Amino acid sequence: MSLLFSSLKLGACQLSNRIIIAPMCQYSAHNGQATHWHTAHWSQLLHSGAGALILEATAVSPQGRISHLDLGLWDDDCQQALAQSLSIARAHSDMPILIQLAHAGRKASAYTPWQKQGARAADDLHGWQVESCSAQAYNEDFQTPTELTQQQITLLIDQFVMAAKRSQALGLNGIELHAAHGYLIHQFLSPLSNSRTDQYGGSFTNRCRFLIEIFTAIRVAVGEKFTLGIRVSATDWVDGGWDLVQTEQLAVNLAKLGCDFIHVSTGGLSPAQHIPAAPGFQVPFAQAIKAKVAIPVIAVGLITEPQQAEDIINAQQADAIGLARAIIYQPRWPWHAAEQLGAKIAIPNQYLRCVPNEIKQQ
C-alpha cells in the first residue's frame, strides 16, 4: 500500500491522500478580487487528485499585497469575488480547500515576476508606501519601509483576524498563516530584519510575539475545530539569521497553542542567502521539525517524482508533500503518481475513459 495515498487529518480537515497543492501566487486579481483566471486555475487543480489545495498568498490589507495584482480578503468586495470563483471551481470537487493569509511587509509594492525584479516606488500608479517591523529595505531595488508602531501592529493583528473570519464564512476548510519567504511575519522573526528594541524585537520570545499574537487571536476567532496551520522558513540560509533551532522551538510553542500543521520551507528573507538547491533539499528541515512535534509536517522543495515523495513519507521525514510548480507544470501529477505507485485515486466520471484501467476508481 502506498503511504503517499493514505489518508491524513490536518486538524479537523480530512485528506484522502498526502499530496497537498502548495500556494503559488497568480498575480491576476483586480483590487484584491479574484478573477476568471482564478476560477479556471482552481478548477483545474481541484480535479488533479491531490488531497488538498491551499490557495495562494491572500493579503489581509491592501498594503500587505506583494503586488497590486495580488489576491486579498480585506473587505466585502474581496470576499464576494472569492465566493463567486470558489462556487464555480468547487462545484464538482470535494477536495478540501485552505487559504494562506499573508502580509508582504517590506517586500510589498513589487512588480509581477514577469515584469522585473524589485518594487515600485510609493508614488507609482500601482505602488504604495511599504511597512515592516523595522526601517530596513530588502535590497536597493525595494523601498525602505516605515517602522510599524504599536498601534499599527494591533491593527494588523485585527486585520488577520477579520480575514480569518471571512475565510471561515466562505466555507473554506482551514487557514495557513504565511510566516515564510521573507514576508512580514518572517521579518519579525528574523534578527536580520528585526532591529526593534520594544517587546517585538531583540529576544527570541519578543521576535515571535507578533506571530504568536496573530495565531492566538485567530484561534479564538475561528474556534478549535477550524484547521489553522502555518508555513515557515526553517532557515534564512544566512549566518546570524533565523535558523532551524529557533524554528524547532517555535514549532513546539505553536503546537502547544493548538497549531494543526506546519508547512516547512526555507529562505526568502535576505538577498545574502546561499541556497544549496537540489532535489529534496528542504526535506531534512521538515524531518527535524517532525521529530519535535506530534502535529503533521508538510515537506516541500524540488520534490518532483512520485517515488521520491513516497520515500519521504515512508522514511517518516514528513507527513505530507507540498507541490507547487511541479503540479502546475503537470496538473495530473497525482494521477501519474497513483499509476506508478499502484494506488487507487478518485477521478471524475467524465475523465474515466482517458485513464489507464489500473488507476480507475473502484
Order of alpha helices (4+ residues) and beta strands (2+ residues): beta-beta-beta-alpha-beta-alpha-beta-beta-beta-alpha-beta-alpha-alpha-beta-alpha-beta-alpha-beta-alpha-beta-alpha-alpha
